[in-house]
Amino acid sequence: MAEYGTYVPSYELREPLLPRQNAGGGRAQARRAARRRKAAERPDALRRLVPQALVVAFLAGGTSAFVASDKAVRLSVDGVPRTMHTFADDVTELLEDQGVEVGTHDLVAPAPGAALESGDEVVVRYGRPVTLTLDGHRRRIWTTARTVEGALRQLGVRTEGAYLSVARSLEIGRAGLTLDVRTERTVTFLADGRERTIRTNAATVMEAVEEAGISLRGQDTTSVPSVSFPRDGQTITVMRIRGTKEVREEPIPFDTVRTEDASLFKGTEVVVQAGEQGSKRITYSVRTVNGVRQQPRRIAEEIARQPVARHVMVGTKERPASVAGADGLNWNELAHCESGGRPGAVDATGNYGGLYQFDAQTWQRLGGSGRPEDAPASEQTFRAKKLYIQRGTTPWPHCGPRLQH
């Protein structure tokens, strides 16, 4: 009978033949190494007691177990498929064994962590950044589509009649791209009493105006900025503007300069230089919008004639309280008879003025300045009293007797 202590099972001599694995299966190799270590650690007593036939049966069963854990799967990475054998238990292990890194914007189906069976297909699609300007609104999005057309379909963007800044068939690299999309919109123009509606994918109102066959001339403009984005359903008015210039002459008021004069009684003002208004020319811009005149706008101004100041002498001399020999007379009656009691009265000839109808020479001989009708009533009465002391009622042949009433 053979000695059990001298028998060496074949599984200690060499590794059982297994299905060939793809290069780079790091975790699968680690699992095989672990199995070898477990096999090497079996107790010597078991190896001595188990018959050779049982050992052979065990080896046959172990080989079947290894074969059962080996799976044939299909892995498609960004559209590139390949078929392989793997010992990975789930999708995450498979991707790690194959060195496939995925991020938050990438698509993995089945999802990471899902169990693997032989015959399964695992699909990985990398996310790509796209800077998309859609109808004037700019944003950054991620897509797993590999072409522009696929990305737009994935985003649900209506592209019939739309403008695209790049070809629909252009492939999107991992670095992404910048894409401008303008969908077709309906825009209505009101111009020259007519309404025109067009379908357009224009980028600006001005482009849409040209597409509508409307010409803008001179100062013509639109009711919205010409560089703005035309919105779907928008109504835009074309404003026909005609501009002219108007020059108007407007007066410049003169200043009044007052100078004190000690030779004049208080309350007396004498104009020594009359004031004259100046003038200025003002240029206005006048516009009509669709035939309606707008408020003129001042655009230029120049002085045509400088104003001349008015100079007035203002009396500061104290007025005497009375004139001896004339204070008790009825001066109100005389004034009423001569001028109707009006200090500024002037007769029809223009030679006599004031309450008592002084002529200019008599007024000045009595110490008056300027014209009598410009002097205060009190000063006129004072100088009339002085004239009465000199000549009595002679200066007033018709009304003089009223002084005695």
C-alpha positions as CSV (number, residue, x, y, z in Angstrom):
1,M,0.0,0.0,0.0
2,A,1.3,3.5,-0.9
3,E,2.2,5.8,1.9
4,Y,-0.1,8.9,2.2
5,G,2.7,11.0,3.4
6,T,4.6,10.8,0.1
7,Y,1.6,11.8,-2.2
8,V,1.7,15.3,-3.6
9,P,-1.7,16.4,-5.3
10,S,-1.4,17.9,-8.7
11,Y,-3.1,21.2,-7.6
12,E,0.0,21.9,-5.5
13,L,2.3,21.5,-8.4
14,R,0.7,23.9,-10.9
15,E,-2.1,26.3,-11.5
16,P,-5.2,24.8,-13.2
17,L,-5.6,26.0,-16.8
18,L,-8.2,28.9,-16.8
19,P,-9.8,30.9,-19.7
20,R,-7.5,33.7,-20.9
21,Q,-8.1,37.2,-19.4
22,N,-7.7,40.6,-21.0
23,A,-4.6,42.5,-20.1
24,G,-5.1,45.1,-17.4
25,G,-7.5,42.9,-15.2
26,G,-5.8,43.9,-11.9
27,R,-8.6,42.9,-9.6
28,A,-9.2,39.6,-11.4
29,Q,-5.5,38.7,-10.9
30,A,-5.7,39.7,-7.3
31,R,-8.7,37.3,-6.8
32,R,-6.7,34.4,-8.5
33,A,-3.8,35.1,-6.2
34,A,-6.1,34.9,-3.2
35,R,-7.4,31.5,-4.3
36,R,-3.9,30.2,-4.7
37,R,-3.0,31.3,-1.2
38,K,-6.1,29.5,0.2
39,A,-5.3,26.3,-1.6
40,A,-1.7,26.4,-0.2
41,E,-2.9,26.8,3.3
42,R,-5.1,23.6,3.4
43,P,-4.1,21.3,6.4
44,D,-1.6,18.5,5.6
45,A,-3.7,16.0,7.4
46,L,-6.5,16.5,4.8
47,R,-4.1,15.9,2.0
48,R,-2.9,12.7,3.6
49,L,-6.4,11.3,4.3
50,V,-8.2,12.2,1.1
51,P,-7.9,9.4,-1.6
52,Q,-6.4,10.3,-4.8
53,A,-9.7,9.8,-6.6
54,L,-11.4,12.4,-4.3
55,V,-8.6,14.8,-5.0
56,V,-9.1,14.4,-8.7
57,A,-12.8,15.0,-8.3
58,F,-12.2,18.1,-6.2
59,L,-9.9,19.5,-8.9
60,A,-12.5,18.9,-11.6
61,G,-15.1,20.7,-9.5
62,G,-12.7,23.7,-8.8
63,T,-12.1,24.1,-12.4
64,S,-15.8,24.3,-13.1
65,A,-16.2,27.0,-10.4
66,F,-13.5,29.1,-12.0
67,V,-15.1,28.7,-15.4
68,A,-18.5,29.6,-14.0
69,S,-17.1,33.0,-12.5
70,D,-15.6,33.9,-15.9
71,K,-18.1,36.1,-17.9
72,A,-18.1,37.1,-21.6
73,V,-19.4,40.8,-21.7
74,R,-19.5,43.6,-24.3
75,L,-18.1,47.0,-23.2
76,S,-18.9,50.1,-25.4
77,V,-16.9,53.2,-24.4
78,D,-18.0,56.4,-26.2
79,G,-19.2,54.4,-29.2
80,V,-16.2,52.0,-29.5
81,P,-17.4,48.4,-28.6
82,R,-15.2,45.4,-27.5
83,T,-16.0,41.9,-26.2
84,M,-14.0,40.5,-23.3
85,H,-13.9,37.9,-20.6
86,T,-13.9,39.2,-17.0
87,F,-14.2,37.9,-13.4
88,A,-15.7,41.3,-12.3
89,D,-18.9,40.8,-10.2
90,D,-20.5,44.2,-11.1
91,V,-20.2,47.2,-13.5
92,T,-18.0,49.2,-11.1
93,E,-15.4,46.4,-10.9
94,L,-15.5,45.9,-14.7
95,L,-14.8,49.6,-15.3
96,E,-12.0,49.7,-12.7
97,D,-10.4,46.5,-14.2
98,Q,-10.5,48.1,-17.7
99,G,-9.2,51.5,-16.4
100,V,-12.3,53.4,-17.5
101,E,-12.8,56.5,-15.4
102,V,-16.3,58.2,-15.3
103,G,-17.5,61.5,-13.9
104,T,-20.7,63.1,-12.8
105,H,-21.6,64.2,-16.3
106,D,-20.9,60.7,-17.9
107,L,-23.6,58.1,-18.7
108,V,-23.1,54.5,-17.5
109,A,-25.7,51.8,-18.3
110,P,-26.4,49.6,-16.5
111,A,-25.6,51.9,-13.5
112,P,-22.4,51.5,-11.5
113,G,-22.8,48.7,-8.9
114,A,-25.2,46.6,-11.0
115,A,-24.4,42.9,-11.1
116,L,-22.8,41.4,-14.2
117,E,-23.9,38.3,-16.0
118,S,-22.3,36.6,-19.0
119,G,-23.7,38.2,-22.2
120,D,-24.3,41.6,-20.6
121,E,-23.5,44.9,-22.5
122,V,-22.1,47.9,-20.6
123,V,-22.3,51.2,-22.3
124,V,-20.2,54.3,-21.2
125,R,-20.9,57.7,-22.8
126,Y,-18.7,60.7,-21.8
127,G,-20.3,64.0,-21.1
128,R,-19.2,67.0,-23.2
129,P,-19.6,70.7,-22.3
130,V,-21.5,72.8,-24.8
131,T,-21.8,76.6,-24.5
132,L,-25.2,77.1,-26.1
133,T,-26.7,80.4,-27.1
134,L,-30.3,79.6,-27.9
135,D,-32.4,82.5,-29.3
136,G,-30.2,85.1,-27.6
137,H,-30.0,83.3,-24.2
138,R,-26.5,81.9,-23.3
139,R,-26.0,78.9,-21.0
140,R,-23.6,76.1,-20.4
141,I,-24.9,72.5,-20.7
142,W,-23.6,68.9,-20.7
143,T,-24.5,66.3,-23.3
144,T,-23.5,62.7,-23.9
145,A,-24.3,63.0,-27.6
146,R,-21.3,62.8,-29.9
147,T,-22.7,65.1,-32.7
148,V,-24.3,68.5,-32.8
149,E,-27.5,67.0,-34.2
150,G,-27.6,64.4,-31.4
151,A,-27.1,67.0,-28.7
152,L,-29.9,69.2,-30.1
153,R,-32.2,66.2,-30.2
154,Q,-31.2,65.3,-26.7
155,L,-32.0,68.8,-25.5
156,G,-35.3,68.9,-27.3
157,V,-34.4,72.0,-29.5
158,R,-36.6,72.5,-32.5
159,T,-34.2,72.9,-35.4
160,E,-36.5,73.0,-38.4
161,G,-35.7,76.2,-40.3
162,A,-33.2,77.2,-37.6
163,Y,-29.8,78.7,-38.0
164,L,-26.9,76.8,-36.6
165,S,-23.4,78.3,-36.3
166,V,-21.8,74.8,-37.1
167,A,-22.8,71.8,-39.2
168,R,-25.3,69.4,-37.7
169,S,-23.0,66.5,-38.4
170,L,-20.0,68.0,-36.6
171,E,-18.6,65.7,-33.9
172,I,-18.4,67.1,-30.4
173,G,-15.0,66.4,-28.8
174,R,-14.4,65.8,-25.1
175,A,-13.4,69.4,-24.8
176,G,-16.9,70.5,-26.0
177,L,-17.8,73.4,-28.3
178,T,-19.6,76.7,-28.6
179,L,-22.9,76.6,-30.4
180,D,-25.3,79.4,-31.5
181,V,-28.8,78.3,-32.5
182,R,-31.6,80.7,-33.7
183,T,-34.9,79.1,-34.2
184,E,-37.4,80.3,-36.8
185,R,-39.8,83.0,-35.4
186,T,-42.8,85.0,-36.6
187,V,-42.2,88.8,-36.6
188,T,-44.7,91.5,-37.7
189,F,-43.6,94.9,-39.0
190,L,-45.9,98.0,-39.2
191,A,-44.4,100.3,-41.9
192,D,-45.8,103.0,-44.1
193,G,-49.4,102.1,-43.2
194,R,-48.9,98.4,-44.0
195,E,-48.5,95.3,-42.0
196,R,-45.9,92.6,-43.0
197,T,-45.4,89.3,-41.2
198,I,-42.4,87.1,-41.9
199,R,-40.8,83.9,-40.7
200,T,-37.1,84.5,-39.8
201,N,-34.1,83.3,-37.8
202,A,-32.4,86.7,-37.9
203,A,-30.0,87.6,-35.1
204,T,-31.1,91.3,-34.9
205,V,-34.2,93.4,-35.6
206,M,-32.2,95.2,-38.4
207,E,-31.6,91.9,-40.2
208,A,-35.3,91.0,-39.9
209,V,-36.2,94.5,-41.3
210,E,-34.0,93.8,-44.4
211,E,-35.5,90.3,-44.8
212,A,-39.0,92.0,-44.8
213,G,-37.9,94.2,-47.7
214,I,-38.2,97.4,-45.7
215,S,-35.7,100.2,-46.3
216,L,-34.6,102.6,-43.6
217,R,-33.3,106.0,-44.8
218,G,-31.8,108.9,-43.0
219,Q,-33.0,109.1,-39.4
220,D,-35.5,106.3,-39.8
221,T,-35.5,103.8,-36.9
222,T,-37.6,101.1,-35.2
223,S,-39.7,101.0,-32.1
224,V,-37.2,98.7,-30.5
225,P,-33.4,98.9,-30.7
226,S,-32.2,97.7,-34.1
227,V,-29.5,95.5,-32.5
228,S,-32.0,93.7,-30.2
229,F,-33.1,90.1,-30.7
230,P,-36.4,89.7,-32.5
231,R,-38.8,87.6,-30.4
232,D,-41.4,85.2,-31.7
233,G,-44.8,86.9,-32.1
234,Q,-43.2,90.4,-31.7
235,T,-44.7,93.4,-33.5
236,I,-42.3,96.2,-34.5
237,T,-43.1,99.6,-35.8
238,V,-40.9,101.3,-38.4
239,M,-40.7,105.0,-37.6
240,R,-40.1,107.3,-40.6
241,I,-38.3,110.4,-39.2
242,R,-37.8,113.7,-41.0
243,G,-35.8,116.4,-39.4
244,T,-35.5,120.2,-40.0
245,K,-34.0,123.2,-38.2
246,E,-35.7,126.3,-37.0
247,V,-34.0,129.5,-35.9
248,R,-36.0,131.8,-33.5
249,E,-35.0,135.2,-32.1
250,E,-35.8,135.6,-28.5
251,P,-35.5,138.8,-26.3
252,I,-32.9,139.2,-23.5
253,P,-34.2,141.4,-20.7
254,F,-32.1,144.3,-19.5
255,D,-30.9,144.9,-16.0
256,T,-31.8,148.0,-13.9
257,V,-28.9,149.7,-12.1
258,R,-30.0,152.0,-9.2
259,T,-27.7,154.8,-7.9
260,E,-28.3,156.9,-4.8
261,D,-28.4,160.7,-5.3
262,A,-28.3,163.1,-2.3
263,S,-29.7,166.0,-4.4
264,L,-33.0,164.2,-4.9
265,F,-35.7,163.9,-2.2
266,K,-36.4,160.5,-0.8
267,G,-39.0,158.7,-2.8
268,T,-37.8,160.4,-6.0
269,E,-36.3,158.2,-8.8
270,V,-35.0,159.7,-12.0
271,V,-34.2,157.5,-15.1
272,V,-31.0,158.8,-16.6
273,Q,-30.6,156.0,-19.1
274,A,-33.4,154.0,-20.6
275,G,-32.9,150.2,-20.8
276,E,-32.9,148.3,-24.0
277,Q,-33.6,144.6,-24.5
278,G,-31.0,142.4,-26.2
279,S,-31.8,139.5,-28.5
280,K,-30.5,136.0,-29.1
281,R,-30.9,133.5,-31.9
282,I,-31.8,129.9,-30.9
283,T,-31.6,127.0,-33.3
284,Y,-34.1,124.2,-32.7
285,S,-34.2,120.7,-34.2
286,V,-37.7,119.8,-35.2
287,R,-38.6,116.2,-36.1
288,T,-41.7,114.5,-37.5
289,V,-42.2,110.8,-36.7
290,N,-44.6,109.1,-39.2
291,G,-45.9,112.6,-40.0
292,V,-46.5,113.7,-36.4
293,R,-44.5,116.8,-35.3
294,Q,-42.5,116.3,-32.2
295,Q,-41.5,118.8,-29.4
296,P,-38.6,121.0,-30.8
297,R,-35.2,120.4,-29.2
298,R,-32.8,123.3,-28.7
299,I,-29.4,122.5,-30.3
300,A,-27.6,125.9,-30.5
301,E,-27.7,129.5,-29.2
302,E,-25.9,132.8,-30.1
303,I,-26.2,136.4,-28.9
304,A,-27.5,138.7,-31.6
305,R,-27.6,142.0,-29.6
306,Q,-26.4,142.6,-26.0
307,P,-29.0,144.3,-23.7
308,V,-28.4,147.9,-22.4
309,A,-28.9,148.4,-18.6
310,R,-31.4,150.9,-17.3
311,H,-29.8,153.5,-14.9
312,V,-32.0,155.1,-12.2
313,M,-31.0,157.8,-9.7
314,V,-32.6,157.3,-6.3
315,G,-33.1,160.3,-4.0
316,T,-31.8,160.2,-0.4
317,K,-32.4,163.9,0.6
318,E,-34.9,164.5,3.4
319,R,-38.0,166.3,2.1
320,P,-39.1,169.6,3.9
321,A,-42.3,169.2,5.9
322,S,-44.0,172.4,4.6
323,V,-43.7,175.7,2.7
324,A,-44.6,178.7,4.7
325,G,-47.5,180.7,3.2
326,A,-48.8,177.8,1.1
327,D,-49.6,174.9,3.5
328,G,-53.2,175.9,4.3
329,L,-54.4,175.9,0.7
330,N,-56.6,173.3,-0.9
331,W,-54.0,171.5,-3.1
332,N,-56.2,168.5,-3.6
333,E,-58.8,170.6,-5.4
334,L,-56.2,172.2,-7.6
335,A,-54.8,168.8,-8.5
336,H,-58.2,167.4,-9.3
337,C,-59.0,170.4,-11.5
338,E,-55.6,170.2,-13.4
339,S,-55.1,166.5,-13.9
340,G,-58.0,164.6,-12.4
341,G,-55.8,163.9,-9.4
342,R,-53.4,161.6,-11.4
343,P,-49.7,162.1,-10.7
344,G,-48.6,160.6,-14.0
345,A,-51.0,162.6,-16.2
346,V,-49.7,164.2,-19.4
347,D,-51.7,166.7,-21.5
348,A,-52.5,166.1,-25.2
349,T,-49.6,168.2,-26.4
350,G,-47.1,166.3,-24.2
351,N,-45.7,169.6,-22.8
352,Y,-47.3,169.5,-19.4
353,G,-47.3,166.7,-16.8
354,G,-48.0,165.6,-13.3
355,L,-50.7,166.6,-10.7
356,Y,-50.3,170.3,-11.4
357,Q,-49.3,170.2,-15.1
358,F,-45.8,171.5,-14.8
359,D,-43.9,172.3,-18.0
360,A,-40.3,170.9,-18.1
361,Q,-38.5,174.2,-17.7
362,T,-40.6,175.4,-14.7
363,W,-40.1,172.0,-13.0
364,Q,-36.4,172.1,-13.3
365,R,-36.2,175.8,-12.1
366,L,-38.0,174.6,-9.0
367,G,-35.3,172.0,-8.4
368,G,-37.0,169.0,-10.0
369,S,-35.1,166.3,-11.9
370,G,-36.4,164.4,-14.9
371,R,-40.0,164.8,-15.8
372,P,-42.6,166.0,-13.3
373,E,-45.0,163.1,-14.0
374,D,-42.3,160.6,-13.0
375,A,-41.9,162.3,-9.5
376,P,-43.8,161.2,-6.4
377,A,-47.1,163.1,-5.7
378,S,-45.6,164.5,-2.5
379,E,-42.7,166.0,-4.4
380,Q,-45.0,167.5,-7.0
381,T,-47.1,169.1,-4.3
382,F,-44.0,170.5,-2.6
383,R,-42.7,172.1,-5.8
384,A,-46.2,173.5,-6.6
385,K,-46.3,175.2,-3.2
386,K,-42.9,176.8,-4.0
387,L,-44.3,178.0,-7.4
388,Y,-47.3,179.5,-5.6
389,I,-45.0,181.5,-3.2
390,Q,-43.2,182.8,-6.3
391,R,-46.1,183.6,-8.7
392,G,-49.3,183.0,-6.8
393,T,-52.1,181.4,-8.9
394,T,-50.8,182.8,-12.2
395,P,-49.5,179.4,-13.4
396,W,-53.0,178.0,-13.1
397,P,-55.3,180.7,-14.6
398,H,-58.3,178.4,-14.8
399,C,-58.0,176.2,-11.7
400,G,-56.1,178.6,-9.4
401,P,-59.2,179.8,-7.6
402,R,-59.8,176.3,-6.3
403,L,-56.9,176.8,-3.9
404,Q,-59.2,179.1,-1.8
405,H,-62.1,176.6,-1.5
